[in-house]
Amino acid sequence: MKYRYLVIGDEDTVLGFRAAGMPGQVVVSSDDVSQALSRAKAERVGIIIMTEETADMARQEVDALRFDEE
């Protein structure tokens, strides 16, 4: 099975992963993180890579995704 990836984080992190060919979304606020996570769910992304600082901006949503049994 092939998984889709998405990097969510600050500009430097996303730029680095994009250089390696991975798609990403730059975020600067908790609203941005929520929108990026919604995009990931809608696009059925299998692996989300986030910096800890980014994950802390929307901790409840991140934890809900991590522990979702679906």
A tleap script that builds the chain and sets N, CA, C and O, in Angstrom:
source leaprc.protein.ff14SB
mol = sequence {
  NMET LYS TYR ARG TYR LEU VAL ILE GLY ASP
  GLU ASP THR VAL LEU GLY PHE ARG ALA ALA
  GLY MET PRO GLY GLN VAL VAL VAL SER SER
  ASP ASP VAL SER GLN ALA LEU SER ARG ALA
  LYS ALA GLU ARG VAL GLY ILE ILE ILE MET
  THR GLU GLU THR ALA ASP MET ALA ARG GLN
  GLU VAL ASP ALA LEU ARG PHE ASP GLU CGLU
}
set mol.1.N position { 0.845 -1.168 0.000 }
set mol.1.CA position { 0.000 0.000 0.000 }
set mol.1.C position { 0.894 1.236 0.000 }
set mol.1.O position { 1.861 1.313 0.758 }
set mol.2.N position { 0.566 2.186 -0.844 }
set mol.2.CA position { 1.320 3.426 -0.931 }
set mol.2.C position { 0.640 4.489 -0.076 }
set mol.2.O position { -0.553 4.758 -0.224 }
set mol.3.N position { 1.422 5.088 0.823 }
set mol.3.CA position { 0.882 6.128 1.684 }
set mol.3.C position { 1.170 7.493 1.099 }
set mol.3.O position { 2.203 7.718 0.469 }
set mol.4.N position { 0.232 8.400 1.321 }
set mol.4.CA position { 0.440 9.792 0.943 }
set mol.4.C position { 1.014 10.517 2.151 }
set mol.4.O position { 0.653 10.230 3.293 }
set mol.5.N position { 1.897 11.443 1.890 }
set mol.5.CA position { 2.572 12.198 2.938 }
set mol.5.C position { 2.157 13.661 2.891 }
set mol.5.O position { 1.769 14.177 1.842 }
set mol.6.N position { 2.245 14.328 4.051 }
set mol.6.CA position { 2.071 15.777 4.114 }
set mol.6.C position { 2.897 16.282 5.286 }
set mol.6.O position { 2.799 15.769 6.400 }
set mol.7.N position { 3.707 17.291 5.019 }
set mol.7.CA position { 4.500 17.935 6.058 }
set mol.7.C position { 3.786 19.212 6.459 }
set mol.7.O position { 3.407 20.012 5.604 }
set mol.8.N position { 3.602 19.404 7.754 }
set mol.8.CA position { 2.956 20.595 8.280 }
set mol.8.C position { 3.923 21.219 9.272 }
set mol.8.O position { 4.335 20.576 10.237 }
set mol.9.N position { 4.286 22.480 9.031 }
set mol.9.CA position { 5.222 23.105 9.948 }
set mol.9.C position { 5.620 24.504 9.541 }
set mol.9.O position { 4.972 25.142 8.712 }
set mol.10.N position { 6.712 24.970 10.150 }
set mol.10.CA position { 7.225 26.300 9.842 }
set mol.10.C position { 7.848 26.287 8.443 }
set mol.10.O position { 8.038 25.228 7.844 }
set mol.11.N position { 8.156 27.460 7.946 }
set mol.11.CA position { 8.635 27.605 6.574 }
set mol.11.C position { 9.925 26.822 6.311 }
set mol.11.O position { 10.048 26.178 5.269 }
set mol.12.N position { 10.877 26.868 7.229 }
set mol.12.CA position { 12.146 26.168 7.024 }
set mol.12.C position { 11.955 24.655 6.958 }
set mol.12.O position { 12.558 23.988 6.117 }
set mol.13.N position { 11.126 24.118 7.834 }
set mol.13.CA position { 10.884 22.675 7.861 }
set mol.13.C position { 10.204 22.220 6.574 }
set mol.13.O position { 10.630 21.247 5.953 }
set mol.14.N position { 9.163 22.914 6.183 }
set mol.14.CA position { 8.423 22.539 4.975 }
set mol.14.C position { 9.316 22.670 3.748 }
set mol.14.O position { 9.286 21.808 2.871 }
set mol.15.N position { 10.110 23.737 3.674 }
set mol.15.CA position { 10.999 23.937 2.539 }
set mol.15.C position { 12.007 22.788 2.430 }
set mol.15.O position { 12.282 22.302 1.333 }
set mol.16.N position { 12.551 22.361 3.566 }
set mol.16.CA position { 13.499 21.247 3.552 }
set mol.16.C position { 12.891 19.962 3.033 }
set mol.16.O position { 13.507 19.257 2.233 }
set mol.17.N position { 11.690 19.655 3.482 }
set mol.17.CA position { 11.033 18.436 3.012 }
set mol.17.C position { 10.601 18.563 1.555 }
set mol.17.O position { 10.637 17.582 0.812 }
set mol.18.N position { 10.193 19.764 1.140 }
set mol.18.CA position { 9.831 19.961 -0.265 }
set mol.18.C position { 11.029 19.717 -1.172 }
set mol.18.O position { 10.884 19.193 -2.276 }
set mol.19.N position { 12.209 20.097 -0.703 }
set mol.19.CA position { 13.427 19.864 -1.481 }
set mol.19.C position { 13.649 18.362 -1.707 }
set mol.19.O position { 14.281 17.956 -2.682 }
set mol.20.N position { 13.122 17.556 -0.799 }
set mol.20.CA position { 13.230 16.099 -0.925 }
set mol.20.C position { 12.038 15.509 -1.684 }
set mol.20.O position { 11.924 14.291 -1.817 }
set mol.21.N position { 11.150 16.378 -2.182 }
set mol.21.CA position { 10.035 15.921 -2.994 }
set mol.21.C position { 8.746 15.636 -2.248 }
set mol.21.O position { 7.821 15.045 -2.806 }
set mol.22.N position { 8.676 16.054 -0.979 }
set mol.22.CA position { 7.463 15.799 -0.194 }
set mol.22.C position { 6.588 17.051 -0.164 }
set mol.22.O position { 7.105 18.158 -0.015 }
set mol.23.N position { 5.278 16.892 -0.302 }
set mol.23.CA position { 4.391 18.050 -0.238 }
set mol.23.C position { 4.293 18.573 1.188 }
set mol.23.O position { 4.431 17.816 2.149 }
set mol.24.N position { 4.055 19.869 1.313 }
set mol.24.CA position { 3.940 20.435 2.645 }
set mol.24.C position { 3.098 21.681 2.677 }
set mol.24.O position { 2.779 22.269 1.643 }
set mol.25.N position { 2.742 22.074 3.880 }
set mol.25.CA position { 1.954 23.280 4.088 }
set mol.25.C position { 2.559 24.063 5.237 }
set mol.25.O position { 2.719 23.546 6.343 }
set mol.26.N position { 2.890 25.312 4.962 }
set mol.26.CA position { 3.447 26.197 5.984 }
set mol.26.C position { 2.297 26.724 6.841 }
set mol.26.O position { 1.263 27.141 6.318 }
set mol.27.N position { 2.486 26.702 8.161 }
set mol.27.CA position { 1.478 27.198 9.087 }
set mol.27.C position { 2.120 28.168 10.071 }
set mol.27.O position { 3.292 28.035 10.423 }
set mol.28.N position { 1.325 29.151 10.511 }
set mol.28.CA position { 1.824 30.119 11.487 }
set mol.28.C position { 0.870 30.313 12.660 }
set mol.28.O position { 1.204 30.994 13.630 }
set mol.29.N position { -0.317 29.715 12.572 }
set mol.29.CA position { -1.302 29.874 13.639 }
set mol.29.C position { -2.066 28.566 13.850 }
set mol.29.O position { -1.978 27.641 13.043 }
set mol.30.N position { -2.805 28.513 14.937 }
set mol.30.CA position { -3.596 27.312 15.214 }
set mol.30.C position { -4.676 27.109 14.157 }
set mol.30.O position { -5.019 25.971 13.838 }
set mol.31.N position { -5.217 28.197 13.611 }
set mol.31.CA position { -6.205 28.064 12.536 }
set mol.31.C position { -5.579 27.433 11.296 }
set mol.31.O position { -6.198 26.602 10.631 }
set mol.32.N position { -4.343 27.837 10.992 }
set mol.32.CA position { -3.632 27.244 9.856 }
set mol.32.C position { -3.431 25.743 10.058 }
set mol.32.O position { -3.599 24.951 9.130 }
set mol.33.N position { -3.069 25.366 11.287 }
set mol.33.CA position { -2.849 23.947 11.593 }
set mol.33.C position { -4.158 23.176 11.418 }
set mol.33.O position { -4.172 22.094 10.831 }
set mol.34.N position { -5.244 23.729 11.922 }
set mol.34.CA position { -6.553 23.069 11.788 }
set mol.34.C position { -6.922 22.876 10.325 }
set mol.34.O position { -7.413 21.816 9.940 }
set mol.35.N position { -6.687 23.893 9.514 }
set mol.35.CA position { -6.991 23.791 8.086 }
set mol.35.C position { -6.104 22.738 7.414 }
set mol.35.O position { -6.572 21.976 6.568 }
set mol.36.N position { -4.834 22.700 7.790 }
set mol.36.CA position { -3.918 21.711 7.209 }
set mol.36.C position { -4.334 20.292 7.593 }
set mol.36.O position { -4.276 19.381 6.767 }
set mol.37.N position { -4.747 20.108 8.833 }
set mol.37.CA position { -5.195 18.779 9.266 }
set mol.37.C position { -6.483 18.382 8.552 }
set mol.37.O position { -6.663 17.220 8.190 }
set mol.38.N position { -7.371 19.343 8.351 }
set mol.38.CA position { -8.598 19.061 7.602 }
set mol.38.C position { -8.267 18.650 6.171 }
set mol.38.O position { -8.866 17.723 5.627 }
set mol.39.N position { -7.318 19.343 5.575 }
set mol.39.CA position { -6.876 18.997 4.223 }
set mol.39.C position { -6.318 17.577 4.202 }
set mol.39.O position { -6.623 16.797 3.300 }
set mol.40.N position { -5.505 17.250 5.193 }
set mol.40.CA position { -4.911 15.912 5.261 }
set mol.40.C position { -5.985 14.835 5.365 }
set mol.40.O position { -5.891 13.792 4.718 }
set mol.41.N position { -6.997 15.088 6.173 }
set mol.41.CA position { -8.089 14.119 6.313 }
set mol.41.C position { -8.864 13.985 5.010 }
set mol.41.O position { -9.190 12.876 4.586 }
set mol.42.N position { -9.160 15.122 4.375 }
set mol.42.CA position { -9.932 15.108 3.133 }
set mol.42.C position { -9.183 14.387 2.019 }
set mol.42.O position { -9.790 13.710 1.189 }
set mol.43.N position { -7.867 14.535 2.005 }
set mol.43.CA position { -7.053 13.912 0.963 }
set mol.43.C position { -6.581 12.511 1.357 }
set mol.43.O position { -5.812 11.875 0.636 }
set mol.44.N position { -7.049 12.047 2.504 }
set mol.44.CA position { -6.716 10.716 3.005 }
set mol.44.C position { -5.200 10.485 3.077 }
set mol.44.O position { -4.675 9.474 2.609 }
set mol.45.N position { -4.526 11.462 3.681 }
set mol.45.CA position { -3.077 11.376 3.868 }
set mol.45.C position { -2.801 10.326 4.935 }
set mol.45.O position { -3.431 10.325 5.992 }
set mol.46.N position { -1.858 9.434 4.656 }
set mol.46.CA position { -1.548 8.350 5.582 }
set mol.46.C position { -0.491 8.714 6.610 }
set mol.46.O position { -0.506 8.197 7.727 }
set mol.47.N position { 0.439 9.612 6.237 }
set mol.47.CA position { 1.521 9.985 7.136 }
set mol.47.C position { 1.639 11.505 7.163 }
set mol.47.O position { 1.858 12.142 6.133 }
set mol.48.N position { 1.490 12.073 8.354 }
set mol.48.CA position { 1.628 13.511 8.550 }
set mol.48.C position { 2.886 13.740 9.372 }
set mol.48.O position { 3.054 13.161 10.445 }
set mol.49.N position { 3.761 14.586 8.862 }
set mol.49.CA position { 4.981 14.943 9.580 }
set mol.49.C position { 4.816 16.373 10.074 }
set mol.49.O position { 4.555 17.286 9.291 }
set mol.50.N position { 4.974 16.560 11.398 }
set mol.50.CA position { 4.815 17.884 11.994 }
set mol.50.C position { 5.937 18.146 12.985 }
set mol.50.O position { 6.466 17.222 13.603 }
set mol.51.N position { 6.290 19.409 13.128 }
set mol.51.CA position { 7.204 19.771 14.203 }
set mol.51.C position { 6.411 19.779 15.505 }
set mol.51.O position { 5.188 19.919 15.492 }
set mol.52.N position { 7.094 19.631 16.605 }
set mol.52.CA position { 6.401 19.627 17.892 }
set mol.52.C position { 5.720 20.965 18.159 }
set mol.52.O position { 4.611 21.006 18.692 }
set mol.53.N position { 6.380 22.048 17.791 }
set mol.53.CA position { 5.791 23.377 17.999 }
set mol.53.C position { 4.488 23.517 17.215 }
set mol.53.O position { 3.523 24.108 17.699 }
set mol.54.N position { 4.472 22.977 16.019 }
set mol.54.CA position { 3.262 23.026 15.198 }
set mol.54.C position { 2.166 22.170 15.813 }
set mol.54.O position { 1.013 22.595 15.882 }
set mol.55.N position { 2.509 20.990 16.254 }
set mol.55.CA position { 1.521 20.100 16.863 }
set mol.55.C position { 0.931 20.722 18.123 }
set mol.55.O position { -0.253 20.541 18.408 }
set mol.56.N position { 1.744 21.451 18.877 }
set mol.56.CA position { 1.253 22.093 20.103 }
set mol.56.C position { 0.224 23.175 19.826 }
set mol.56.O position { -0.588 23.489 20.696 }
set mol.57.N position { 0.242 23.752 18.626 }
set mol.57.CA position { -0.734 24.792 18.274 }
set mol.57.C position { -2.153 24.237 18.216 }
set mol.57.O position { -3.114 24.979 18.423 }
set mol.58.N position { -2.295 22.960 17.939 }
set mol.58.CA position { -3.615 22.328 17.824 }
set mol.58.C position { -3.560 20.948 18.477 }
set mol.58.O position { -3.936 19.949 17.864 }
set mol.59.N position { -3.099 20.899 19.697 }
set mol.59.CA position { -2.830 19.635 20.388 }
set mol.59.C position { -4.051 18.717 20.423 }
set mol.59.O position { -3.910 17.517 20.190 }
set mol.60.N position { -5.236 19.239 20.705 }
set mol.60.CA position { -6.423 18.376 20.794 }
set mol.60.C position { -6.715 17.699 19.463 }
set mol.60.O position { -7.027 16.509 19.424 }
set mol.61.N position { -6.615 18.445 18.381 }
set mol.61.CA position { -6.881 17.858 17.065 }
set mol.61.C position { -5.817 16.826 16.690 }
set mol.61.O position { -6.127 15.776 16.127 }
set mol.62.N position { -4.577 17.136 17.008 }
set mol.62.CA position { -3.482 16.209 16.705 }
set mol.62.C position { -3.668 14.915 17.487 }
set mol.62.O position { -3.548 13.824 16.930 }
set mol.63.N position { -3.962 15.038 18.778 }
set mol.63.CA position { -4.171 13.840 19.591 }
set mol.63.C position { -5.373 13.030 19.105 }
set mol.63.O position { -5.348 11.799 19.126 }
set mol.64.N position { -6.418 13.721 18.672 }
set mol.64.CA position { -7.595 13.011 18.150 }
set mol.64.C position { -7.217 12.195 16.917 }
set mol.64.O position { -7.687 11.069 16.752 }
set mol.65.N position { -6.377 12.752 16.054 }
set mol.65.CA position { -5.929 12.002 14.876 }
set mol.65.C position { -5.018 10.844 15.255 }
set mol.65.O position { -5.122 9.751 14.697 }
set mol.66.N position { -4.136 11.088 16.196 }
set mol.66.CA position { -3.179 10.052 16.608 }
set mol.66.C position { -3.879 8.847 17.187 }
set mol.66.O position { -3.481 7.710 16.932 }
set mol.67.N position { -4.912 9.084 17.960 }
set mol.67.CA position { -5.555 7.994 18.686 }
set mol.67.C position { -6.859 7.532 18.070 }
set mol.67.O position { -7.588 6.736 18.661 }
set mol.68.N position { -7.153 8.039 16.868 }
set mol.68.CA position { -8.357 7.633 16.143 }
set mol.68.C position { -8.190 6.193 15.682 }
set mol.68.O position { -7.167 5.841 15.095 }
set mol.69.N position { -9.172 5.376 15.941 }
set mol.69.CA position { -9.095 3.955 15.605 }
set mol.69.C position { -9.601 3.665 14.201 }
set mol.69.O position { -9.596 2.508 13.780 }
set mol.70.N position { -10.029 4.661 13.478 }
set mol.70.CA position { -10.625 4.483 12.158 }
set mol.70.C position { -9.663 4.007 11.146 }
set mol.70.O position { -10.031 3.814 9.987 }
savepdb mol mol.pdb
quit
